[in-house]
């Protein structure tokens, strides 16, 4: 991961990696849009309430946002990723679909992005993606 010097750059990076606009972040967290925009340009310090809202809505790690230390996503990310990988492998096995590693990574990345955006990922979506990726 590239070095991001300020909290604004780290916020912007997380938002972009999650495929979100500033407006979407503001709406989902209850942070005023202009306030959120000033966070990304470091025009003001991020409030503890805003950090809590970002963590609650997207599992964005407040410690990483402020200091660049630790990981961008909260402690639950490893567990979420492990569970998702297990669900992908179970669906793949039950459907007898063989995927190359790069295709499996694309499916995983797409689904993790959906989760980071706060979307539920039903098993039917996993199966649909596996079928499309196998073609």
DATA-V878631 format. One record per backbone hydrogen bond with DSSP energy under -1.0 kcal/mol. CO is the residue of the C=O (numbers start at 1). NH is the residue of the N-H. Records with the same first field share a line. If there is no record, write none. Layout:
CO = NH ; NH
This chain:
6 = 10
7 = 11
8 = 12
9 = 13
10 = 14
11 = 15
12 = 16
13 = 17
14 = 18
15 = 20
16 = 19
21 = 25
22 = 26
23 = 27
24 = 28
25 = 29
26 = 30
32 = 36
33 = 37
34 = 38
35 = 39
36 = 40
37 = 41
38 = 43
39 = 42
47 = 51
48 = 52
49 = 53
50 = 54
51 = 55
52 = 56
53 = 57
54 = 58 ; 60
55 = 59
59 = 74
61 = 65
62 = 66
63 = 67
64 = 68
72 = 61
74 = 77
76 = 80
77 = 81
78 = 82
79 = 83
80 = 84
81 = 85
82 = 86
83 = 87
84 = 88
85 = 89
86 = 90
87 = 91
88 = 92
89 = 93
90 = 94
91 = 95
92 = 97
100 = 104
101 = 105
102 = 106
103 = 107
104 = 108
105 = 109
106 = 110
107 = 111
108 = 112
109 = 113
110 = 114
111 = 115
112 = 116
113 = 117
114 = 119
115 = 118
122 = 126
123 = 127
124 = 128
125 = 129
126 = 130
127 = 131
128 = 132
129 = 133
130 = 134
